[in-house]
């Protein structure tokens, strides 16, 4: 009998790609999402790729009563992956209370409900923002957790601490915390991808929307950082590569492959790429120039950070495989698909 996995935020960007990988690996998936930054049509894309329609519950994870009803409706959930969260650094500076409420209360509700429903473990969607501005790069899991540069980053730090404190208290659960670097790209089928509601908060959707003419111009926030070309450096990882790591994490957790109750892994490529370099890759794969302008720095941005992914490589047996060129090509293919469907 297939194991049941609850995926919060499963119609979102990373969540939807992970649902595809879970279903293709033989898991039964229940999605919980309030569609605050996604669209129910994503389920059609998932179904078209996998041939299976995941169960879907349109609920808000900050509503404990509604969340409990989901657990009651779908008994026998073995594990969960928690993606549901507000996730834009810049927006979190402007709307800190929204971020603290959404990101922390949702986790508290899930953790309280897990023992009541015999859920064995939770894979938590964390972020490299917990490291703050690093002293050195690449950065591994033993690097110090520094003061967050944004409320978004702070919610990830707090949530990691909540999980570790809860497990340490004797709670009968396990957790794997995955610290993502910068997920980009889309499924190679172009049936699912990143589709933010309104003006994109993330870089690549803004690039592709500018490239296709939806946005007049891309703003590059600063060219005076202490980097080779003055723009910020990030570790850009293909979203499908990232999704596959979640399947490995679920298997590891449910099969008790580790004696540790909480494990933490960085998920990145191990290579840093600047914003201006990424723009040049986009121009190369699409064959036409991008309209962009250098503007002032944005509050909350880290100057440069990229992963040392050796722990994930060695312990999980996971490696980021897709090239940056193929990844940006997949993002453009997704944007062209949206135009073809008159979605955007």
CORKAFEN-V8211 format. One record per helix or strand of 2 or more residues. SS is the DSSP state (helix for helix, strand for strand). FROM is the first residue (numbers start at 1). TO is the last residue. Records with the same first field share a line. If there is no record, write none. Layout:
BEGIN
SS: FROM-TO  FROM-TO
END
This chain:
BEGIN
strand: 4-8  28-32  55-57  77-82  121-127  174-180  182-184  218-221  233-234  236-238  262-267  273-274  292-295
helix: 13-24  42-50  64-73  89-94  96-116  128-131  151-168  203-212  239-254  275-286  310-316  324-340
END
